[in-house]
């Protein structure tokens, strides 16, 4: 594992655990892409992605990573949690650049009934997006 990958993972896990938006922002590349389980078209608006990521870690209760795989600058992080009392399992597939910044994150989740509830809650969160609010 390269030092950049190690630093990214340490920072990512700490940021998610502490729900620290600035820490997540510090490891995101300027044109990072989010591939969501809720919408087909990816987003490349860094402020919007940060808003969405913060929503995910607040909506998914008991969010925790339980396993990770690393191959070069490609990471797969398996997570668990609940939404409205329904369990879920998901994967974050993350690509980082040579500077250790996230350039792409693709999120996959199951089962469908939890994903539907998650999508409904995330839609409400996404509609509250204001660029100025994502900056602090």
N, C-alpha and C positions, 0 to 999 in steps of 0.2 A: 504494500500500500504506500503510495507516494505521500510525502509530507502535506501536499495540498489537499489530498483526499482525507487524510487523517484530521487536519485542521477543520475542513468543511464538516465532517461528521460530528466532531466534538462540538462545534459551534451550533450546528443544526439541532442536535439533540438538546443542548442547553437552552437554545432559543425556544424550542417547542415546549419543553418542560416548564419554562418560566413565562411563556407567552410573551416573548420580547420581540416586538415588531422591528425595532431598530437593529437588533442582532440578526434577524432574518434578512433584512434589507442589506446588511453589510456583506452578506455572502451571495447576493443575487447579482448576476450580470445585468447590464443595462437593458438588453433586449431579450430577457428571459421569456420563454414560452411556457404557458400552462395548458396542458391537455387534460381537461376535466372529465369526470365520469357523467357529468350532468348535461354538458353541451358539446356539440360536435366540433364547432370551430374553435381552434386554439386562440388564446389571448396572448399578446406580447406587450401589454401595458403594465409596466413594473408596479406602479402604484395600485392598479386594480388587482394584480396578482397578490400583492401583499395584503390587500383588504380581504380577498378570498381566503388566503391561507390562514389569516387570523380568525376568520369566521369558522373555518373547519375545526381548528383546535378549540374553539369555544362551543361549537354545536355538538361535536362528538364527545360524549361523556366518557371518562376513564380512558382517554386516548393514550395508547402506549405502543411503542415499537417493541417487537419481540424477536426479530431476526433481521440480519442484513447480509447482502451479497455484494461483493465488490469485484469488478473486472476493469482494470485500467481506470478510466474516468467515468465509468458507468456504475451506478449504484442502484440496488433494489432494496427497499426497506419495507418489511412486512409490519403492518400495524393492526391493532384491535381496538374496539371500543363499543359504545352503544349509542343509539339514537332513539329517544323516547322509549327506552327499556328494551329495544331490540338489538341483538348483537350484530356486529359486523367484523369482517376481515377485509383488509385492503393492502394495496401495494403502492408505494411511491417509487416510480422509476425516474431517477435523477441523473442528468448529465452535467458534469462540471467541466469548465475549461482549464487550461494549463495554469491559470492564476488561482484556481480553487473557487471560482464563482459558478453558481448554478446557472446554466444556460437553458435548461429544459426540465420540466417536471410533468410527468404523466401519472395520473392517479386512476387506479382501478379498484372497484369495491364490489362486494357481494354480501349477503344475498339480495335479491331484487327488492323484497319488501322493505328492507332497511334502506336500500339505495333510494327508493321512491320517497320515503319520509325525509331522508337526508336532502334530496334534491329540492323538496318543498321548502324546507328550512333555509337551505342555501339560496334559493331564489329570493326569499324575503331579505336575507342578508345582502345579497348582490344588489338589490334594488335600492338599498340605503347608501350605495357607494357615492362618494363625493371626492374628487381628486384631492381637494385641500384637507379632507379628514384623514386621508391615508398617509399624510406626511407627519402626523404626530398625533 
